[in-house]
Amino acid sequence: MNETVQSNIKDIIDKNDVVLFMKGTKAQPQCGFSNAVVNTLSFMNIDYKDVNILESDELRILDMHKSGELAEVLDSKNISHD
């Protein structure tokens, strides 16, 4: 993942308390999981930023998990994870 993409992701995360990187948008989810998360966050009345990963090959969260980058971001925000 290049530095520009990393910077853009960091900027989005820093500016929003909750960010959902999803397939589609909150107005039009493109998969069942994204739809379920949108419904859950909406039901809980949580304000969140949606980011459509289908718009960019570089925003695939699975790649971040495989490389260890996702864990680093979570650790830097003191978010517990396995």
MOBELPE-V471847 format. One record per run of one state. SS is the DSSP state (~ for helix, > for strand, _ for the rest). FROM is the first residue (numbers start at 1). TO is the last residue. Records with the same first field share a line. If there is no record, write none. Layout:
# MOBELPE-V471847
SS=FROM-TO + FROM-TO
This chain:
# MOBELPE-V471847
_=1-2 + 16-18 + 23-23 + 25-28 + 30-31 + 44-48 + 56-56 + 60-60 + 68-68 + 77-82
~=3-15 + 32-43 + 53-55 + 57-59 + 61-67 + 69-76
>=19-22 + 24-24 + 29-29 + 49-52
